Amino acid sequence: MSAHTAVDAMLADPRYAAGIEAFADRVRAGRPVWWHVLTFDGLGTQAFASWDLASVADLKWRLARDGIATTLESGWITFPRPPP
């Protein structure tokens, strides 16, 4: 019997899968993608980064709840094209 986790449910959601595929298509084509980065205010180091704003905002909220200050920045970036 396999365990069904929150991650399993997320990956089974066709909307999430479509978002991942659209992101991957843009990266493969060398087109800019909307990217979100969470940094620790005190250290200035990256805590997390993702195409999924909801997951980054959730982590920001969880850290804030524990008194850890972070900054969330979003912007368009272009990843290097992967080799064929």
N, CA, C and O atoms as CSV, one atom per row, in Angstrom:
chain,resi,resn,atom,element,x,y,z
A,1,MET,N,N,0.836,-1.165,0.000
A,1,MET,CA,C,0.000,0.000,0.000
A,1,MET,C,C,0.891,1.242,0.000
A,1,MET,O,O,1.775,1.365,0.848
A,2,SER,N,N,0.674,2.145,-0.920
A,2,SER,CA,C,1.514,3.329,-1.000
A,2,SER,C,C,0.913,4.466,-0.182
A,2,SER,O,O,-0.301,4.551,0.000
A,3,ALA,N,N,1.785,5.328,0.300
A,3,ALA,CA,C,1.340,6.486,1.082
A,3,ALA,C,C,0.933,7.596,0.130
A,3,ALA,O,O,1.614,7.861,-0.861
A,4,HIS,N,N,-0.179,8.241,0.437
A,4,HIS,CA,C,-0.631,9.380,-0.362
A,4,HIS,C,C,-0.317,10.645,0.427
A,4,HIS,O,O,-0.892,10.883,1.489
A,5,THR,N,N,0.588,11.446,-0.094
A,5,THR,CA,C,1.020,12.648,0.609
A,5,THR,C,C,0.452,13.891,-0.055
A,5,THR,O,O,-0.164,13.812,-1.118
A,6,ALA,N,N,0.662,15.036,0.578
A,6,ALA,CA,C,0.244,16.314,0.000
A,6,ALA,C,C,0.974,16.560,-1.320
A,6,ALA,O,O,0.402,17.133,-2.246
A,7,VAL,N,N,2.217,16.135,-1.408
A,7,VAL,CA,C,2.982,16.297,-2.657
A,7,VAL,C,C,2.375,15.437,-3.762
A,7,VAL,O,O,2.274,15.880,-4.906
A,8,ASP,N,N,1.973,14.213,-3.431
A,8,ASP,CA,C,1.315,13.352,-4.414
A,8,ASP,C,C,0.060,14.019,-4.954
A,8,ASP,O,O,-0.188,14.009,-6.160
A,9,ALA,N,N,-0.736,14.602,-4.051
A,9,ALA,CA,C,-1.972,15.276,-4.465
A,9,ALA,C,C,-1.666,16.477,-5.348
A,9,ALA,O,O,-2.356,16.708,-6.341
A,10,MET,N,N,-0.635,17.244,-4.993
A,10,MET,CA,C,-0.257,18.422,-5.779
A,10,MET,C,C,0.166,17.999,-7.196
A,10,MET,O,O,-0.259,18.598,-8.184
A,11,LEU,N,N,0.994,16.978,-7.277
A,11,LEU,CA,C,1.476,16.538,-8.583
A,11,LEU,C,C,0.378,15.889,-9.419
A,11,LEU,O,O,0.475,15.858,-10.645
A,12,ALA,N,N,-0.654,15.377,-8.777
A,12,ALA,CA,C,-1.776,14.776,-9.495
A,12,ALA,C,C,-2.753,15.829,-10.018
A,12,ALA,O,O,-3.599,15.524,-10.859
A,13,ASP,N,N,-2.644,17.057,-9.531
A,13,ASP,CA,C,-3.539,18.139,-9.955
A,13,ASP,C,C,-3.174,18.554,-11.377
A,13,ASP,O,O,-2.050,19.000,-11.609
A,14,PRO,N,N,-4.098,18.421,-12.343
A,14,PRO,CA,C,-3.772,18.752,-13.728
A,14,PRO,C,C,-3.393,20.227,-13.919
A,14,PRO,O,O,-2.616,20.547,-14.818
A,15,ARG,N,N,-3.924,21.117,-13.095
A,15,ARG,CA,C,-3.553,22.536,-13.227
A,15,ARG,C,C,-2.091,22.751,-12.856
A,15,ARG,O,O,-1.386,23.517,-13.514
A,16,TYR,N,N,-1.636,22.080,-11.809
A,16,TYR,CA,C,-0.242,22.195,-11.390
A,16,TYR,C,C,0.679,21.577,-12.448
A,16,TYR,O,O,1.711,22.148,-12.802
A,17,ALA,N,N,0.286,20.407,-12.942
A,17,ALA,CA,C,1.074,19.748,-13.983
A,17,ALA,C,C,1.170,20.618,-15.228
A,17,ALA,O,O,2.226,20.683,-15.858
A,18,ALA,N,N,0.078,21.288,-15.590
A,18,ALA,CA,C,0.088,22.184,-16.751
A,18,ALA,C,C,1.016,23.375,-16.509
A,18,ALA,O,O,1.699,23.827,-17.428
A,19,GLY,N,N,1.042,23.879,-15.287
A,19,GLY,CA,C,1.943,24.987,-14.954
A,19,GLY,C,C,3.404,24.591,-15.062
A,19,GLY,O,O,4.226,25.341,-15.589
A,20,ILE,N,N,3.719,23.410,-14.562
A,20,ILE,CA,C,5.091,22.901,-14.658
A,20,ILE,C,C,5.482,22.731,-16.122
A,20,ILE,O,O,6.583,23.110,-16.522
A,21,GLU,N,N,4.586,22.164,-16.915
A,21,GLU,CA,C,4.888,21.927,-18.332
A,21,GLU,C,C,5.068,23.244,-19.091
A,21,GLU,O,O,5.968,23.360,-19.922
A,22,ALA,N,N,4.224,24.230,-18.812
A,22,ALA,CA,C,4.350,25.535,-19.472
A,22,ALA,C,C,5.674,26.194,-19.099
A,22,ALA,O,O,6.338,26.788,-19.949
A,23,PHE,N,N,6.053,26.088,-17.829
A,23,PHE,CA,C,7.331,26.645,-17.378
A,23,PHE,C,C,8.487,25.949,-18.103
A,23,PHE,O,O,9.389,26.607,-18.621
A,24,ALA,N,N,8.452,24.615,-18.135
A,24,ALA,CA,C,9.521,23.847,-18.791
A,24,ALA,C,C,9.607,24.175,-20.278
A,24,ALA,O,O,10.704,24.279,-20.827
A,25,ASP,N,N,8.465,24.336,-20.929
A,25,ASP,CA,C,8.466,24.693,-22.355
A,25,ASP,C,C,9.154,26.034,-22.587
A,25,ASP,O,O,9.930,26.175,-23.532
A,26,ARG,N,N,8.878,27.021,-21.733
A,26,ARG,CA,C,9.501,28.341,-21.868
A,26,ARG,C,C,11.016,28.251,-21.649
A,26,ARG,O,O,11.789,28.871,-22.380
A,27,VAL,N,N,11.435,27.478,-20.639
A,27,VAL,CA,C,12.868,27.329,-20.365
A,27,VAL,C,C,13.559,26.654,-21.543
A,27,VAL,O,O,14.619,27.100,-21.983
A,28,ARG,N,N,12.958,25.574,-22.056
A,28,ARG,CA,C,13.550,24.859,-23.198
A,28,ARG,C,C,13.684,25.755,-24.419
A,28,ARG,O,O,14.628,25.616,-25.197
A,29,ALA,N,N,12.738,26.674,-24.587
A,29,ALA,CA,C,12.758,27.574,-25.745
A,29,ALA,C,C,13.665,28.782,-25.526
A,29,ALA,O,O,13.837,29.598,-26.431
A,30,GLY,N,N,14.246,28.903,-24.332
A,30,GLY,CA,C,15.127,30.034,-24.052
A,30,GLY,C,C,14.354,31.326,-23.812
A,30,GLY,O,O,14.911,32.415,-23.948
A,31,ARG,N,N,13.077,31.214,-23.457
A,31,ARG,CA,C,12.245,32.397,-23.210
A,31,ARG,C,C,12.271,32.745,-21.728
A,31,ARG,O,O,12.494,31.872,-20.889
A,32,PRO,N,N,12.043,34.025,-21.398
A,32,PRO,CA,C,12.028,34.419,-19.981
A,32,PRO,C,C,10.861,33.757,-19.230
A,32,PRO,O,O,9.807,33.481,-19.803
A,33,VAL,N,N,11.084,33.515,-17.942
A,33,VAL,CA,C,10.062,32.947,-17.068
A,33,VAL,C,C,9.942,33.824,-15.824
A,33,VAL,O,O,10.904,34.476,-15.417
A,34,TRP,N,N,8.760,33.832,-15.230
A,34,TRP,CA,C,8.514,34.576,-14.004
A,34,TRP,C,C,9.055,33.737,-12.863
A,34,TRP,O,O,8.639,32.590,-12.700
A,35,TRP,N,N,9.979,34.280,-12.058
A,35,TRP,CA,C,10.711,33.538,-11.046
A,35,TRP,C,C,10.605,34.274,-9.722
A,35,TRP,O,O,10.634,35.504,-9.691
A,36,HIS,N,N,10.482,33.534,-8.628
A,36,HIS,CA,C,10.302,34.109,-7.299
A,36,HIS,C,C,11.438,33.647,-6.391
A,36,HIS,O,O,11.759,32.459,-6.345
A,37,VAL,N,N,12.045,34.592,-5.668
A,37,VAL,CA,C,13.180,34.294,-4.801
A,37,VAL,C,C,12.897,34.824,-3.404
A,37,VAL,O,O,12.481,35.971,-3.234
A,38,LEU,N,N,13.126,33.978,-2.407
A,38,LEU,CA,C,12.970,34.355,-1.006
A,38,LEU,C,C,14.358,34.412,-0.382
A,38,LEU,O,O,15.110,33.440,-0.454
A,39,THR,N,N,14.706,35.544,0.230
A,39,THR,CA,C,16.012,35.686,0.871
A,39,THR,C,C,15.840,36.015,2.349
A,39,THR,O,O,14.871,36.659,2.751
A,40,PHE,N,N,16.793,35.563,3.141
A,40,PHE,CA,C,16.817,35.908,4.559
A,40,PHE,C,C,17.310,37.339,4.684
A,40,PHE,O,O,18.354,37.679,4.127
A,41,ASP,N,N,16.576,38.192,5.408
A,41,ASP,CA,C,16.972,39.588,5.563
A,41,ASP,C,C,18.295,39.728,6.305
A,41,ASP,O,O,19.153,40.506,5.887
A,42,GLY,N,N,18.474,39.001,7.382
A,42,GLY,CA,C,19.680,39.126,8.195
A,42,GLY,C,C,20.944,38.641,7.499
A,42,GLY,O,O,22.004,39.248,7.645
A,43,LEU,N,N,20.842,37.576,6.760
A,43,LEU,CA,C,22.014,36.980,6.107
A,43,LEU,C,C,22.190,37.442,4.666
A,43,LEU,O,O,23.306,37.460,4.148
A,44,GLY,N,N,21.090,37.816,4.022
A,44,GLY,CA,C,21.147,38.188,2.612
A,44,GLY,C,C,21.343,36.993,1.696
A,44,GLY,O,O,21.717,37.152,0.534
A,45,THR,N,N,21.091,35.792,2.217
A,45,THR,CA,C,21.256,34.591,1.408
A,45,THR,C,C,19.900,34.053,0.977
A,45,THR,O,O,18.878,34.312,1.614
A,46,GLN,N,N,19.912,33.314,-0.097
A,46,GLN,CA,C,18.675,32.763,-0.642
A,46,GLN,C,C,18.152,31.637,0.239
A,46,GLN,O,O,18.898,30.735,0.623
A,47,ALA,N,N,16.870,31.700,0.553
A,47,ALA,CA,C,16.224,30.652,1.328
A,47,ALA,C,C,15.514,29.662,0.412
A,47,ALA,O,O,15.494,28.461,0.680
A,48,PHE,N,N,14.926,30.178,-0.683
A,48,PHE,CA,C,14.122,29.343,-1.563
A,48,PHE,C,C,13.874,30.102,-2.853
A,48,PHE,O,O,13.858,31.333,-2.858
A,49,ALA,N,N,13.683,29.381,-3.938
A,49,ALA,CA,C,13.321,29.993,-5.224
A,49,ALA,C,C,12.474,28.997,-6.000
A,49,ALA,O,O,12.683,27.786,-5.924
A,50,SER,N,N,11.502,29.535,-6.758
A,50,SER,CA,C,10.614,28.654,-7.507
A,50,SER,C,C,9.811,29.437,-8.530
A,50,SER,O,O,9.712,30.661,-8.453
A,51,TRP,N,N,9.243,28.724,-9.481
A,51,TRP,CA,C,8.287,29.312,-10.427
A,51,TRP,C,C,6.926,29.464,-9.766
A,51,TRP,O,O,6.090,30.241,-10.228
A,52,ASP,N,N,6.700,28.717,-8.677
A,52,ASP,CA,C,5.399,28.660,-8.010
A,52,ASP,C,C,5.335,29.671,-6.866
A,52,ASP,O,O,5.875,29.434,-5.786
A,53,LEU,N,N,4.674,30.791,-7.112
A,53,LEU,CA,C,4.573,31.847,-6.108
A,53,LEU,C,C,3.913,31.356,-4.828
A,53,LEU,O,O,4.309,31.772,-3.739
A,54,ALA,N,N,2.930,30.491,-4.929
A,54,ALA,CA,C,2.231,30.008,-3.741
A,54,ALA,C,C,3.175,29.278,-2.791
A,54,ALA,O,O,3.081,29.461,-1.577
A,55,SER,N,N,4.075,28.465,-3.311
A,55,SER,CA,C,4.996,27.728,-2.437
A,55,SER,C,C,6.006,28.668,-1.785
A,55,SER,O,O,6.369,28.473,-0.626
A,56,VAL,N,N,6.459,29.676,-2.510
A,56,VAL,CA,C,7.410,30.640,-1.947
A,56,VAL,C,C,6.718,31.493,-0.881
A,56,VAL,O,O,7.282,31.730,0.187
A,57,ALA,N,N,5.507,31.948,-1.168
A,57,ALA,CA,C,4.763,32.756,-0.200
A,57,ALA,C,C,4.430,31.943,1.045
A,57,ALA,O,O,4.442,32.480,2.153
A,58,ASP,N,N,4.130,30.647,0.878
A,58,ASP,CA,C,3.846,29.792,2.030
A,58,ASP,C,C,5.066,29.692,2.936
A,58,ASP,O,O,4.935,29.777,4.157
A,59,LEU,N,N,6.250,29.513,2.358
A,59,LEU,CA,C,7.460,29.436,3.171
A,59,LEU,C,C,7.720,30.775,3.861
A,59,LEU,O,O,8.111,30.799,5.028
A,60,LYS,N,N,7.509,31.884,3.157
A,60,LYS,CA,C,7.688,33.208,3.765
A,60,LYS,C,C,6.780,33.346,4.979
A,60,LYS,O,O,7.216,33.823,6.026
A,61,TRP,N,N,5.524,32.933,4.851
A,61,TRP,CA,C,4.576,33.011,5.948
A,61,TRP,C,C,5.014,32.135,7.124
A,61,TRP,O,O,4.935,32.557,8.278
A,62,ARG,N,N,5.473,30.922,6.831
A,62,ARG,CA,C,5.907,30.015,7.903
A,62,ARG,C,C,7.123,30.575,8.647
A,62,ARG,O,O,7.191,30.497,9.873
A,63,LEU,N,N,8.079,31.137,7.910
A,63,LEU,CA,C,9.252,31.727,8.554
A,63,LEU,C,C,8.871,32.961,9.365
A,63,LEU,O,O,9.383,33.160,10.467
A,64,ALA,N,N,7.977,33.787,8.830
A,64,ALA,CA,C,7.527,34.983,9.548
A,64,ALA,C,C,6.842,34.603,10.854
A,64,ALA,O,O,7.001,35.281,11.869
A,65,ARG,N,N,6.093,33.532,10.820
A,65,ARG,CA,C,5.401,33.056,12.024
A,65,ARG,C,C,6.401,32.720,13.130
A,65,ARG,O,O,6.082,32.831,14.314
A,66,ASP,N,N,7.618,32.308,12.741
A,66,ASP,CA,C,8.668,32.000,13.719
A,66,ASP,C,C,9.602,33.181,13.964
A,66,ASP,O,O,10.629,33.035,14.627
A,67,GLY,N,N,9.249,34.352,13.431
A,67,GLY,CA,C,10.032,35.560,13.673
A,67,GLY,C,C,11.246,35.725,12.768
A,67,GLY,O,O,12.133,36.522,13.073
A,68,ILE,N,N,11.303,34.999,11.678
A,68,ILE,CA,C,12.437,35.093,10.753
A,68,ILE,C,C,12.049,36.004,9.599
A,68,ILE,O,O,11.136,35.696,8.832
A,69,ALA,N,N,12.746,37.123,9.481
A,69,ALA,CA,C,12.438,38.115,8.449
A,69,ALA,C,C,13.021,37.689,7.102
A,69,ALA,O,O,14.188,37.307,7.009
A,70,THR,N,N,12.195,37.760,6.068
A,70,THR,CA,C,12.623,37.422,4.708
A,70,THR,C,C,12.070,38.451,3.740
A,70,THR,O,O,11.160,39.213,4.067
A,71,THR,N,N,12.634,38.459,2.547
A,71,THR,CA,C,12.147,39.317,1.472
A,71,THR,C,C,11.845,38.452,0.264
A,71,THR,O,O,12.643,37.599,-0.125
A,72,LEU,N,N,10.686,38.684,-0.319
A,72,LEU,CA,C,10.256,37.957,-1.514
A,72,LEU,C,C,10.359,38.888,-2.710
A,72,LEU,O,O,9.757,39.962,-2.722
A,73,GLU,N,N,11.118,38.481,-3.709
A,73,GLU,CA,C,11.254,39.258,-4.938
A,73,GLU,C,C,10.876,38.379,-6.119
A,73,GLU,O,O,11.177,37.186,-6.155
A,74,SER,N,N,10.211,38.998,-7.080
A,74,SER,CA,C,9.805,38.289,-8.287
A,74,SER,C,C,10.251,39.071,-9.505
A,74,SER,O,O,10.322,40.300,-9.479
A,75,GLY,N,N,10.548,38.351,-10.566
A,75,GLY,CA,C,10.929,39.014,-11.797
A,75,GLY,C,C,11.138,38.016,-12.921
A,75,GLY,O,O,11.164,36.803,-12.709
A,76,TRP,N,N,11.285,38.554,-14.113
A,76,TRP,CA,C,11.533,37.731,-15.289
A,76,TRP,C,C,13.013,37.398,-15.373
A,76,TRP,O,O,13.857,38.286,-15.258
A,77,ILE,N,N,13.335,36.111,-15.575
A,77,ILE,CA,C,14.720,35.700,-15.808
A,77,ILE,C,C,14.732,34.733,-16.980
A,77,ILE,O,O,13.709,34.143,-17.326
A,78,THR,N,N,15.887,34.579,-17.576
A,78,THR,CA,C,16.065,33.609,-18.655
A,78,THR,C,C,17.154,32.633,-18.212
A,78,THR,O,O,18.283,33.036,-17.929
A,79,PHE,N,N,16.813,31.378,-18.158
A,79,PHE,CA,C,17.778,30.346,-17.828
A,79,PHE,C,C,18.583,30.008,-19.079
A,79,PHE,O,O,18.085,30.152,-20.196
A,80,PRO,N,N,19.821,29.561,-18.896
A,80,PRO,CA,C,20.564,29.078,-20.059
A,80,PRO,C,C,19.820,27.907,-20.692
A,80,PRO,O,O,19.244,27.076,-19.990
A,81,ARG,N,N,19.834,27.847,-22.011
A,81,ARG,CA,C,19.146,26.746,-22.697
A,81,ARG,C,C,19.855,25.432,-22.405
A,81,ARG,O,O,21.081,25.348,-22.485
A,82,PRO,N,N,19.075,24.402,-22.065
A,82,PRO,CA,C,19.702,23.103,-21.823
A,82,PRO,C,C,20.238,22.511,-23.129
A,82,PRO,O,O,19.732,22.804,-24.213
A,83,PRO,N,N,21.251,21.692,-23.006
A,83,PRO,CA,C,21.789,21.067,-24.226
A,83,PRO,C,C,20.775,20.142,-24.860
A,83,PRO,O,O,19.907,19.610,-24.169
A,84,PRO,N,N,20.868,19.938,-26.184
A,84,PRO,CA,C,19.909,19.049,-26.865
A,84,PRO,C,C,20.033,17.597,-26.449
A,84,PRO,O,O,19.290,16.747,-26.942
